[in-house]
Amino acid sequence: MARLLLFNKPFGVLSQFTDRGSPTARSTLSDFIDLKGVYPAGRLDRDSEGLLLLCDDGRLQARIADPRYKMRKTYLVQVEGDPGEAELERLRRGVLLKDGLTLPADVARIDAPDLWPRDPPIRRRATIPDSWLRITIREGRNRQVRRMTAAVGLPTLRLVRWSIGDWSVAGIVPGRFAIASDPSAIAGGPHER
């Protein structure tokens, strides 16, 4: 049976096991995961946090990461500014980026979620408000959510991937992982490590 790990990737960690070519050592998955034969199913940028799935089965990895399967990914996004309905509707309809129009997204304004503290913390600016959005997309372009919010005038301050399909980072401490009890199912009860 395939192994599927649900890893809560901290801010500043690369979504790979080695850091080749960098003059300074950066934190990688090998600082947190000491299991052989598992590989990331997709990416999560160094400056983003939250759910990163790793598995040891190529077919499952493709089903999760390949854009043609349009697996939904939900992000909790802290943005600079106070979005109105016009900005939210633009995100919902799809945003024109340099690499084309994004697919429509599910977007809702939410109260600040009860998340772990980020290290380093987000810089607060007294004169500029910030807001939280829940954004669900079904594609995976490079830095897509950040580029979408910027395109509508809402620069991203903090980005946390909360879920992929029915798998969620809920209850998993940053830097730790859980093992999905049934990786062939879209959901399963994790066992934390």
N, C-alpha and C positions, 0 to 999 in steps of 0.2 A: 504494500500500500504506500502511496506517495506521502511524503512529509510536507506539511505546509506550516511555516512559521509566521506569526503575526508580530512584527517588531515595531515598537514605538521609537522611531528614529528621533534622537534629539537634534536640536539646532546645531549646525556646524559639522555634522557627520556626513561623510561622503557615502553614497549608495553603492559602494563597491568594497571589496575586501583588501585591496592594495591601493597605494597612492604613488603611482609611478610618475616620474618626471617633475615632481614638485621639489623646489629647493628646500622647503620647510615641511616637516612631517605634519600631515593633517589627520584628524581622526577618521577612521574607517569602520566598516562593519566588523572587521576582525578584532576591534577593541571591545566588542560586546557579544559576539556570537562565535563560539568555539565548536561548531558542528561542521563536519566535512560533507561536501557534496550538495550543499544547498546554495542556490543562486537567486539574486533578486528577480522578481517578476515585475519588471518596470523600474522606474526611477522615481526618486524624490530629491529635489535639489538640495544642495548643502544648506541653504538658508531657509529651508522648509522643514517642518516637523511632522510627526505623526506616523500613520500606518504605512509600513513597507512590508509587502509580502515576499517571502523567500520560499522556494520549494526545490525538490530534487527530481521533479518530473517535467520533462520538456513539453509534453502536451498540455499539462495544467498551466505551466508557465506561459505558454502561448495564448491559452484561453484567457488568462488574466491580463496579459500585457498587450496583445495584438489589438490595434485599434479597430480592426474589422469586426470584432466581437462586441464592441461598444459597451463594455462593462462599466457600469456607473461608478463614479468616484465622487465622494462628498467631502467638501472642504469647509472648515470654519475659517473665515477670513476677516481679519481686522483691517479696515481700510481707513485712510485719512480722508476726512470729510464727513458730510451728512447727506447720504444719498436720498434723493427724492424718487418718486415713482418713475420719472422719465429715465433716470440712469438704470434703475432696476429692470425696466421694460426693455431697454437696449440689450442688457445682459441676457435677458430671457429669450429674445428674438434671435440672438447671434450677433457677434461683433466682427467687423471687418478688420483683420490683422494683416500684416505684410504677407503672410502665407495663405491668405484667403479668409472667407467667412467661417466663423465657428458654428458648430451645430447649436441649436437652441439649448439653453441651460435652465435648470430649475433654480430659482434664486429667491431667497427670502431674507428680510432683515430680521435679526434675532437679538435678544439680550446678550450681554457679554457672557460667554460660557464659563463654567467653573473648570478651568484648565490648570495644569501645573504651571509654575512660574517658568518663564523663558530665561535662559542664561546665554548671553547677556539680555537684560530686560529691554523692552521696547522703550525708546525715548519718548517721554510725554512732552507735549507742547501745550502750554496753557491757553494759547489763543486759537489753536486749531483743533476742532473736534475730531473724534474718531468714532467709528461704528463697526458693528459686526454683521457679517452676512453668512448665510449657509448657501453654498453654491455646489450644485451637482452637475457634472459634465459627463459626456459619454464618448469622449475622445481623449487623446493624450499628447497634444502638441507640447513642444519644449516651452516651459514656463508659461503655459497657457493661461492659468487663472490670473497670474500677475499681469500678463499682457492685456487680458480682457478688462480687468478693473482699471488699469492705467488708461486704456482707450476711452473709457467713459468718465475720466477725470477723478478717479478714486484710487490713488496709489496704495498698494498693499503694504501694510506694516508687519503683519504676522500671518503666516499661512500654516494651517494644521490640517493634514489629510485625516479625516475622521473615519472614513470607511471606503471599502472597495467591494462592490456587490453587497452581500450581507455580512461580510467580515468587518469587524470594527475594532478600533483601538481602545474602546471603553474598558476601563479597569486595568489597563496595562501601563505600568510606570515607565516613564521615559528611560531608554537604555535597556529595557527588558523585553523579553518576547514570550509569547504563548504559542502552544502547538494546537492547531485546529484538530478537533477530535475526528472529523470526517472531511478530509480535504476534497473529496469528490463532490461533496454537497456544497452549495453556495453558502451555507451557514453551518456553524458547528460550535460547540462549547469549547473554548480554549482552556488549556492547562498552563498556568504561568510558570516561567522559569526566570 
